[in-house]
C-alpha cells in the first residue's frame, strides 16, 4: 500500500467542495480564509504556507498562522483580485529555525547543553547562508550571526541575542529555514465578478408600472417605456439589480384569475409564469410590454441609473406555448392522453406544463442554451431561475458551465425553496446565488443558527440572497408584525449577507394575506397592481427612506460586503439577536479596518432591554478594552465594552447598526 499521508500530514483543506468535485466559490473583492490542519510527530515545530496560482499563472505564497494552540489548525486570509480559476495547495515544513529558537531559549538560560545549542544554531545559519537563492545581504547576515553564536570571545548577552534577532527572524519568516516538507493536493477556487457575490435586488412587475384602469373597469397594461419611470426611484433607494418576472407572452388556456382562481375574465392578464402563446415563447416579449427595441431602451435606462436587469428563466410552458405542438415529447403525457400540469401540493398550476427533462434531453438542452444565449445577446447578464429544484442537477451543471465558460459575467440565482441537500446541491453545481430559508427564520435562536451556518458551514459553495418577501411569500411574521416587522427583516437581510432583495410592495408595508395562504391578497401574479410610491412616502407610509439608509450603510461599510466574517454574540434576552461583522484594513480599500455590531429586537411587538455580551476580539478590540460606537440609524454615540446595556423599542427603532469607531485610549 501507499501511505496517504506525506512526511508531514496535511488535512482538511478549506475552501473546497466535496474533495474538489466542484470549485469553491469566491468573488472579486472577497477576503477568503484559507485553512488546513497540519502537524508532525514529536515536539519539533512546523511552518505552513499557502501557495496560490492566479488564473494568469502568477504564483504567490502566504504564511499561515496557527489559529488556536493545540488544534493544529492553520489559517490565512487572502483577497483574490481577479476573475477566473485559482489553484491553491498547502506546503508544510519542518521549521528548523523556530524549533532551534524554542529549544535554545529554554536550555541556554537553564545551563543545559549551552555550547551544543549554540553549535546547532550556527550550523543551521551556515547552511542557510550557503543557499545562493537567498539575497546576498541575507546570506551575509546569517554568516555573521553563525560566527557570533560560536565565538567564545563574544559576551553571553551578544551570543544569546542572536536567538531573537529581528532581521534574522524576518528573513526566516519570508524564506523559512526548512528541513522536511510536504505538499497537499491542489484545490480550485472559482472567483467570479463582484456582482455575483454582492448586490441589492428590487423586484417589480413591469406591467404594473404605468398600468391604467379604464372607465369600463378594464386595464391598459404598463409597458417597458412606462416601467422605465420606476428605475430612478429604485436606484435612489440604493438598489443595483432590478429583477423582472417573466416578460414573455402569457397563455390563454386555463389562465388564472384574481387570487389564483380558475375563472379568469377576458381582461385578466394571467400569471407571467404561464409562458407561451401564439405570440411566441421564451424568446419573445409579451406584446403588451412592447418590442425588443422597447426592452433594449429599458436596459439602456437601467444602465443610465447604475442598475442591472435580471430576468426570469422559467423552464415551463403554458398549454399554448409553441413547444406543446412542436415538441410534445418534451412534456409528460398521462395514460388518459392529457399532459401533466404543474403541482406543488396543495397548490395546482393548471396553466403550466412542466418539462420532462428525461424526454429528448439533447433537444431540450440545445433549446435552453439557445434561449439563454439569445437574452445575453439582448443585454441580460443575470437570470433568476424559477424552481430549479424541479429540474435535474446535471442539467444545471451542464448549462451553467456552458454559459459561464463563454460568458463569465453571467449570474444565475436559484429560487431554491427546497430541501437542504437539494438547495446546497444547486449551489455546488454552479448557481452563483440562492434563495434560502431566511423568510421562515424569525426567532433569535433560529436566526443565530441560520446566520452562523451561512457564514461558516456552506459559504464555500452557497451564496445566500436574503429576499425579505416574494410574490409567493408573505410570511406570518410580516402579516402580523406591523411596520416594525418590515424594519427588522430589512435590517437583518441587509446586514447579515452581502446580497439581499425586496419585492415591490414591501416598501409600502403590504401585509394583508389571502385567507388561508402565505401570500398577498389580490396577488400581483394574477392582476395589475400599480402603486403610488411618492404619495405613500409623502404621508410617511413608506419604508423607502429606511431601505435607502440600509443600502447607504452597505455602500459605506465594506465589512457588510462579506459573508464569511459574521460572528454571533450573546444577550440575556430571548429576543435580542447580536452579531458582528469585521474586515481587516488590508481588505477594505480605505486603509482602515471596518467593524459593525448589529443588535436586533426580533420581537416586533415589544420593548426589550437586556445586557449584550461581546467577544470584542472578533472585531479588532483588545480583550478588556473599551471603544466608541455610533448607531448608524439614529446617530447616537456610546462608549461600549464587552458587556453593555441595551434598550430596543420595536415601535420606534428595533435595530442598532453600530459602527465601531475604535478603542478608547
C-alpha positions in Angstrom: 0.0 0.0 0.0 1.0 3.6 -0.5 0.7 5.8 2.6 -1.9 8.5 2.3 0.0 11.0 4.4 3.1 12.9 3.4 6.0 13.2 5.7 4.2 16.0 7.4 0.4 15.3 7.3 -1.9 17.9 5.8 -5.6 17.5 6.1 -9.0 19.3 5.8 -8.2 22.0 3.3 -10.6 24.9 3.1 -12.2 26.2 1.0 -13.1 23.2 -1.0 -16.3 21.4 -2.1 -16.6 17.6 -1.7 -12.9 16.8 -2.3 -12.7 19.3 -5.2 -15.5 17.7 -7.2 -16.6 21.3 -7.9 -14.6 24.5 -7.3 -15.1 26.5 -4.2 -16.7 30.0 -4.8 -15.3 33.5 -4.2 -15.8 36.8 -5.8 -13.5 39.7 -6.7 -13.0 41.7 -3.5 -13.8 38.8 -1.2 -11.5 38.2 1.8 -11.2 34.4 1.6 -10.0 32.4 4.6 -7.7 29.5 3.6 -7.4 26.8 6.3 -5.6 23.5 6.8 -4.8 21.0 9.5 -1.0 20.2 9.6 1.1 18.6 12.3 4.1 16.3 12.9 5.2 13.8 15.4 7.2 14.8 18.5 7.9 18.4 19.6 9.7 19.9 16.7 7.8 22.9 15.3 6.4 23.2 11.7 5.5 26.1 9.4 2.7 26.1 6.9 2.5 28.1 3.7 -0.4 28.7 1.3 0.8 28.5 -2.3 -1.5 30.3 -4.8 -1.6 30.3 -8.6 -3.7 33.0 -10.2 -5.6 32.5 -13.4 -2.8 34.2 -15.4 -0.2 31.8 -13.9 1.2 34.3 -11.3 2.3 32.5 -8.2 2.4 33.8 -4.6 2.9 32.4 -1.2 1.3 33.4 2.1 2.4 32.3 5.6 -0.4 30.6 7.5 -0.8 31.1 11.3 -1.8 28.6 14.0 -5.4 29.7 15.0 -5.6 28.2 18.5 -2.6 26.4 20.1 -3.1 22.7 20.3 -5.6 22.5 17.4 -3.0 22.1 14.6 -5.4 24.3 12.5 -3.7 26.9 10.3 -5.2 29.8 8.6 -4.5 32.9 6.4 -6.9 35.3 4.7 -6.2 36.4 1.1 -8.1 38.7 -1.2 -8.4 37.1 -4.7 -8.4 40.1 -7.0 -9.2 38.7 -10.5 -11.9 36.6 -12.1 -11.1 33.0 -13.1 -10.0 29.7 -11.7 -7.4 30.0 -8.9 -5.4 27.0 -7.8 -4.0 26.5 -4.3 -2.2 24.0 -2.3 -0.6 23.9 1.1 3.1 23.4 2.0 4.0 22.2 5.4 7.7 22.1 6.5 9.8 21.4 9.5 10.6 24.9 10.8 14.2 24.3 11.8 14.9 27.9 12.9 11.7 28.1 15.1 12.5 24.7 16.6 16.1 25.8 17.5 14.8 29.1 18.8 12.4 27.4 21.1 14.9 24.9 22.4 17.7 27.4 22.8 15.6 29.9 24.7 14.8 27.2 27.2 18.0 25.3 27.5 20.6 28.1 27.5 19.2 30.1 30.4 18.9 26.8 32.3 22.6 26.0 31.6 21.7 22.8 29.7 23.8 21.9 26.6 24.7 25.6 26.1 27.6 25.2 23.7 25.9 22.4 21.9 22.8 24.6 21.3 25.0 27.4 20.0 26.8 25.0 17.7 23.5 23.6 16.3 22.2 27.1 15.7 25.5 28.1 14.0 25.4 25.1 11.7 21.8 25.9 10.8 22.6 29.5 9.9 25.7 28.5 7.9 23.6 26.1 5.8 21.1 28.8 5.1 23.9 31.2 4.2 25.1 28.7 1.6 21.8 28.9 -0.2 22.6 31.0 -3.3 18.9 31.6 -4.0 18.8 33.9 -0.9 19.7 37.6 -1.2 23.3 38.4 -0.7 22.6 40.7 2.3 20.6 38.0 4.0 23.4 35.4 3.4 25.9 37.8 5.0 23.6 38.4 7.9 23.4 34.7 8.5 27.1 34.2 8.2 27.9 36.9 10.8 25.3 35.5 13.2 26.6 32.0 12.8 30.1 33.2 13.8 28.7 35.1 16.8 27.0 32.0 18.2 30.2 30.0 18.4 32.6 32.8 19.2 33.7 32.5 22.9 35.1 36.0 22.8 31.6 37.4 22.4 29.7 38.3 25.5 27.0 35.9 26.7 24.4 38.5 26.0 25.6 39.1 22.4 25.5 35.4 21.7 22.1 34.9 23.3 20.7 37.9 21.4 21.0 36.1 18.1 18.0 34.0 19.1 15.7 37.0 19.0 17.4 39.0 16.3 14.6 40.8 14.4 16.3 40.8 11.0 17.1 37.1 11.1 13.5 36.3 12.2 12.1 38.4 9.4 14.3 36.7 6.8 13.3 33.3 8.3 9.7 34.2 8.1 9.9 35.3 4.5 12.1 32.3 3.4 11.9 29.7 6.1 14.9 27.7 7.2 13.1 24.5 6.4 14.1 20.8 6.6 11.4 18.2 5.8 8.5 19.3 3.8 5.2 18.0 2.3 2.6 19.3 -0.1 -1.2 18.9 -0.2 -3.1 18.2 -3.3 -4.2 21.1 -5.4 -7.6 22.7 -4.9 -9.6 25.1 -7.1 -11.4 28.4 -6.2 -13.6 30.0 -8.9 -13.5 33.7 -8.5 -16.5 35.4 -10.1 -17.3 39.1 -10.6 -18.2 41.1 -7.6 -21.9 41.3 -8.5 -22.1 37.6 -8.2 -21.5 37.9 -4.5 -22.6 41.5 -3.6 -25.8 43.0 -4.7 -29.1 44.6 -3.6 -32.2 43.4 -5.6 -35.5 45.1 -6.2 -38.3 43.1 -7.9 -41.2 44.7 -9.8 -43.7 43.7 -12.5 -43.2 46.0 -15.5 -46.9 45.5 -16.5 -48.0 47.2 -13.2 -45.7 50.2 -13.7 -47.9 52.7 -15.6 -50.9 50.4 -15.8 -54.2 52.4 -16.1 -57.7 51.3 -15.2 -60.2 52.4 -17.8 -63.6 53.7 -17.1 -65.2 50.4 -18.0 -63.0 48.5 -15.5 -60.6 47.0 -18.0 -56.9 47.7 -17.7 -54.3 49.1 -20.0 -51.0 47.4 -19.3 -47.9 49.1 -18.3 -45.0 48.8 -20.8 -41.3 48.9 -20.7 -41.5 52.6 -21.6 -43.7 53.3 -18.6 -41.7 50.9 -16.3 -38.6 52.9 -17.0 -40.1 55.6 -15.0 -39.7 53.5 -11.8 -36.0 52.9 -12.3 -34.7 56.3 -10.9 -36.7 55.6 -7.7 -35.2 52.2 -7.3 -31.7 53.5 -7.9 -32.3 56.3 -5.4 -33.0 53.7 -2.7 -29.6 52.2 -3.4 -30.5 49.0 -5.2 -28.3 47.9 -8.1 -30.3 44.9 -9.6 -33.9 45.1 -10.8 -35.5 41.7 -11.2 -38.4 41.3 -13.6 -40.8 38.3 -13.5 -41.2 36.6 -16.9 -41.6 39.1 -19.7 -42.9 36.6 -22.3 -46.3 36.1 -23.9 -48.8 34.5 -21.5 -51.1 31.6 -22.4 -54.8 31.8 -22.6 -55.7 28.2 -21.8 -56.6 27.7 -18.1 -55.5 31.2 -17.4 -55.7 32.0 -13.7 -57.9 34.8 -12.5 -57.5 37.1 -9.4 -56.2 35.3 -6.3 -55.4 32.2 -8.3 -59.0 31.5 -9.2 -59.9 29.3 -12.1 -62.4 31.7 -13.7 -60.2 34.3 -15.4 -62.1 37.0 -17.2 -61.3 38.1 -20.8 -59.2 41.1 -19.4 -57.3 39.3 -16.6 -53.6 39.3 -17.5 -52.8 35.9 -16.2 -49.6 34.7 -14.4 -46.4 35.6 -16.2 -45.1 32.2 -15.3 -47.6 30.6 -17.7 -45.3 31.2 -20.6 -46.2 31.0 -24.2 -49.0 31.8 -26.6 -49.5 32.3 -30.3 -47.3 35.4 -29.9 -44.3 33.2 -29.1 -42.4 31.5 -26.3 -39.3 32.0 -24.2 -37.5 34.1 -26.8 -40.4 36.5 -27.3 -41.7 39.6 -25.4 -45.3 40.0 -24.3 -46.9 42.3 -26.9 -48.4 44.4 -24.1 -45.0 45.3 -22.8 -43.6 46.4 -26.1 -41.0 45.2 -28.6 -37.4 44.1 -28.4 -36.4 47.7 -29.2 -38.5 48.9 -26.2 -36.8 46.4 -24.0 -33.4 47.5 -25.2 -34.3 51.1 -24.4 -35.4 49.9 -20.9 -32.0 48.2 -20.4 -30.3 51.4 -21.5 -32.3 53.4 -19.0 -31.4 50.9 -16.3 -27.7 51.2 -17.1 -28.0 55.0 -17.0 -29.3 54.7 -13.4 -26.5 52.3 -12.4 -28.8 49.3 -12.5 -28.5 45.8 -13.9 -31.7 44.0 -15.1 -32.3 40.4 -14.1 -35.0 38.4 -15.9 -36.7 35.2 -15.0 -35.6 31.9 -16.6 -38.7 29.7 -16.0 -38.4 26.4 -17.9 -42.0 25.5 -18.2 -44.8 26.2 -20.7 -48.4 27.2 -20.9 -50.7 24.8 -22.9 -50.5 27.4 -25.7 -46.7 27.5 -25.9 -45.3 26.7 -29.4 -43.3 23.9 -27.8 -46.5 22.0 -27.0 -47.3 21.4 -30.7 -43.7 21.5 -32.0 -42.2 19.2 -29.3 -44.9 17.4 -27.4 -42.2 14.8 -26.4 -40.8 17.5 -24.0 -43.7 17.0 -21.6 -45.2 14.2 -19.6 -48.3 12.5 -21.3 -50.6 10.8 -18.8 -52.4 7.5 -19.5 -55.6 9.4 -20.5 -53.7 11.2 -23.1 -53.6 14.6 -21.3 -50.4 16.4 -20.5 -49.5 16.7 -16.8 -49.7 20.2 -15.4 -47.5 21.6 -12.6 -48.3 20.9 -9.0 -46.9 21.8 -5.6 -49.5 20.2 -3.4 -51.8 21.6 -2.3 -51.2 24.2 -5.0 -52.1 23.4 -8.6 -51.0 25.3 -11.6 -53.4 24.2 -14.4 -52.0 26.9 -16.6 -48.5 25.5 -16.6 -46.9 22.3 -18.1 -43.6 21.3 -16.6 -40.9 20.0 -18.9 -39.9 16.4 -18.7 -36.1 16.6 -18.9 -35.7 12.8 -19.5 -37.6 13.0 -22.8 -35.2 14.2 -25.5 -32.6 15.6 -23.2 -30.3 16.6 -26.0 -33.1 18.6 -27.8 -34.2 20.3 -24.6 -30.6 21.3 -23.7 -30.0 22.7 -27.1 -33.2 24.8 -26.9 -32.5 26.2 -23.5 -28.9 27.0 -24.4 -30.2 28.9 -27.4 -32.7 30.9 -25.3 -30.1 31.9 -22.7 -27.6 32.9 -25.4 -30.3 34.9 -27.1 -31.1 37.0 -24.0 -27.4 37.5 -23.3 -27.2 38.9 -26.8 -30.0 41.3 -26.0 -28.1 42.6 -22.9 -29.0 40.4 -20.0 -26.3 39.0 -17.6 -28.4 38.0 -14.6 -31.0 35.2 -14.6 -33.3 34.4 -11.7 -34.2 30.8 -12.2 -37.7 29.7 -11.3 -38.0 26.4 -9.3 -34.6 25.0 -10.3 -35.0 22.2 -7.8 -37.7 20.6 -10.0 -35.2 20.1 -12.8 -32.2 17.7 -12.8 -29.0 18.9 -11.2 -26.9 17.5 -14.0 -28.8 19.7 -16.5 -28.0 22.9 -14.4 -24.3 21.8 -14.0 -24.1 21.4 -17.8 -25.9 24.7 -18.6 -24.1 26.9 -16.2 -20.8 25.5 -17.3 -21.6 26.1 -21.0 -22.8 29.6 -20.4 -20.1 30.8 -17.9 -17.3 29.3 -20.0 -18.4 31.6 -22.8 -19.9 34.5 -20.7 -18.1 34.6 -17.4 -20.0 37.6 -16.1 -23.4 35.8 -16.2 -25.0 35.2 -12.8 -27.7 32.6 -12.1 -29.9 33.0 -8.9 -31.7 29.8 -7.8 -35.2 30.2 -6.4 -34.4 27.1 -4.3 -37.1 26.9 -1.6 -36.5 23.2 -1.1 -34.8 20.5 1.0 -31.3 21.4 2.3 -29.4 18.7 0.3 -31.0 19.8 -2.9 -30.7 23.5 -2.2 -27.0 23.1 -1.4 -26.5 20.8 -4.4 -27.7 23.6 -6.7 -25.0 25.8 -5.2 -22.4 23.2 -5.7 -23.1 22.7 -9.4 -22.7 26.4 -10.2 -25.6 28.7 -9.1 -23.9 31.9 -8.0 -26.7 32.9 -5.7 -29.7 31.2 -4.0 -32.8 32.0 -2.1 -32.8 30.4 1.3 -35.0 29.6 4.3 -34.4 33.2 5.7 -38.1 34.0 5.3 -39.0 31.3 7.9 -36.2 32.0 10.4 -37.6 34.6 12.8 -36.6 33.9 16.4 -33.3 34.7 18.0 -32.3 31.0 18.1 -33.4 30.3 14.6 -31.6 33.3 13.2 -28.4 32.7 15.2 -28.1 29.1 13.9 -29.1 30.1 10.4 -26.7 33.0 10.0 -23.8 31.1 11.6 -24.4 28.2 9.1 -24.4 30.6 6.1 -21.2 32.2 7.2 -19.2 29.2 8.4 -20.7 25.9 7.0 -21.8 26.5 3.5 -20.0 29.7 2.3 -17.6 27.7 0.1 -20.4 26.9 -2.3 -23.7 28.7 -1.3 -24.2 32.4 -1.6 -27.5 33.4 0.1 -29.7 36.1 -1.4 -31.8 37.1 1.6 -35.0 38.2 -0.1 -37.4 39.5 2.6 -40.6 38.7 0.6 -41.7 37.5 -2.9 -44.9 37.5 -4.9 -45.5 34.0 -3.5 -44.3 34.6 0.1 -45.8 36.9 2.7 -44.8 35.3 6.0 -46.9 35.3 9.1 -44.1 37.5 10.7 -44.9 40.3 8.2 -48.7 39.7 8.2 -49.0 40.3 11.9 -45.8 42.2 12.9 -46.7 45.6 11.7 -44.2 48.2 10.4 -41.7 47.0 13.0 -41.5 43.6 11.4 -40.7 45.1 8.0 -37.9 47.2 9.5 -36.4 44.2 11.4 -36.5 41.9 8.4 -34.9 44.5 6.1 -32.2 45.4 8.6 -31.3 41.7 9.1 -31.2 40.9 5.4 -29.2 44.0 4.5 -26.5 43.4 7.2 -26.2 39.6 7.5 -25.4 38.8 3.9 -23.7 40.7 1.0 -26.8 40.0 -1.2 -30.4 40.8 -0.3 -33.6 41.8 -2.0 -37.2 43.0 -1.7 -40.3 42.6 -3.8 -42.2 45.8 -4.6 -44.9 46.4 -2.0 -42.6 45.6 0.9 -41.6 49.3 0.9 -45.3 50.1 1.3 -45.8 47.7 4.2 -48.2 45.5 2.2 -49.2 42.8 4.7 -52.7 41.6 4.0 -52.7 37.9 3.0 -55.2 35.9 1.0 -57.2 33.9 3.6 -55.5 30.6 4.3 -52.4 31.4 2.2 -48.9 32.8 2.9 -49.2 35.3 0.0 -50.6 38.8 -0.6 -54.3 39.1 -1.2 -55.0 40.4 -4.8 -51.7 38.9 -5.7 -49.8 40.7 -8.4 -49.1 37.4 -10.1 -52.7 37.4 -11.4 -53.6 41.1 -11.8 -52.2 44.6 -12.2 -51.0 46.4 -9.1 -50.0 50.0 -9.8 -48.7 51.7 -6.7 -48.2 55.4 -5.9 -44.8 55.3 -4.1 -44.4 59.0 -4.0 -47.8 59.6 -2.3 -47.0 56.9 0.3 -43.7 58.5 1.1 -45.2 61.9 1.3 -47.7 60.8 4.0 -45.0 58.8 5.9 -46.4 55.4 4.9 -43.3 54.2 3.1 -40.2 52.2 4.2 -38.2 53.7 1.3 -36.2 56.1 3.5 -35.2 53.1 5.7 -34.3 50.9 2.7 -32.2 53.9 1.3 -30.4 54.2 4.6 -29.7 50.4 4.7 -28.2 50.4 1.2 -26.1 53.6 2.0 -24.7 51.9 5.1 -23.9 48.8 3.0 -22.1 51.0 0.4 -20.1 52.8 3.0 -19.1 49.8 5.1 -17.1 47.1 3.2 -17.5 44.7 6.1 -21.1 44.2 5.0 -19.9 43.1 1.6 -18.5 39.9 3.0 -20.3 36.7 4.1 -17.7 34.7 6.0 -17.0 37.4 8.6 -20.2 37.1 10.6 -19.8 36.2 14.3 -22.7 35.6 16.7 -22.5 37.2 20.2 -24.7 36.8 23.2 -27.5 38.6 25.0 -29.6 37.8 28.1 -32.9 38.2 26.3 -34.6 35.6 24.2 -35.5 38.2 21.5 -32.3 40.2 21.3 -30.1 38.9 18.5 -26.4 40.1 18.4 -23.9 39.6 15.6 -20.8 41.5 14.3 -19.0 41.9 11.0 -15.3 42.8 10.8 -13.0 43.4 7.9 -9.3 44.0 8.3 -7.7 47.1 6.9 -5.8 45.0 4.4 -9.1 44.3 2.6 -11.3 47.4 3.0 -9.7 49.6 0.3 -9.8 52.5 2.7 -6.7 51.8 4.8 -8.8 51.4 7.9 -10.5 48.3 9.4 -14.3 48.2 9.4 -16.4 46.8 12.2 -20.1 46.8 12.8 -22.2 45.3 15.6 -25.9 44.6 14.9 -28.3 44.3 17.8 -31.8 43.5 16.8 -35.0 43.1 18.8 -36.6 40.4 16.7 -39.9 40.6 18.5 -41.9 43.2 16.6 -44.5 43.5 19.4 -42.4 44.6 22.3 -39.9 46.9 24.0 -36.8 44.9 25.2 -34.0 45.8 27.5 -31.1 43.5 28.4 -27.3 43.2 28.6 -25.4 42.0 25.5 -22.1 40.2 25.8 -19.5 40.6 23.1 -16.2 38.9 22.2 -14.6 42.1 21.3 -11.5 40.4 19.9 -13.7 39.3 17.0 -13.8 42.9 15.7 -10.3 44.1 16.5 -10.6 45.4 20.1 -8.2 44.0 22.7 -9.7 41.9 25.5 -10.9 44.2 28.3 -10.8 47.3 26.1 -13.5 49.9 25.7 -14.5 51.6 22.5 -16.8 54.1 20.9 -19.8 53.1 18.8 -22.1 55.1 16.6 -25.6 54.0 15.8 -25.8 54.5 12.0 -29.6 54.5 12.2 -30.1 57.3 14.8 -26.6 58.9 15.1 -26.4 58.2 18.8 -22.8 57.6 20.2 -21.9 55.5 23.2 -18.9 54.1 24.9 -19.0 50.3 25.0 -17.1 47.4 26.3 -17.6 43.6 26.4 -20.9 43.9 28.4 -23.4 46.6 27.6 -27.0 47.5 28.4 -29.4 48.0 25.5 -33.0 49.0 25.2 -34.7 48.5 21.9 -38.3 49.7 21.2 -39.8 47.7 18.3 -42.2 50.6 17.7 -39.5 53.2 17.0 -36.1 51.7 16.2 -35.9 48.0 16.7 -32.3 47.5 15.4 -29.0 49.1 16.3 -26.5 49.1 13.5 -23.4 50.1 15.4 -20.1 51.3 13.8 -17.1 50.6 16.0 -15.2 53.8 15.9 -12.1 52.4 17.6 -10.7 51.7 21.1 -10.8 54.5 23.7 -7.3 55.4 24.9 
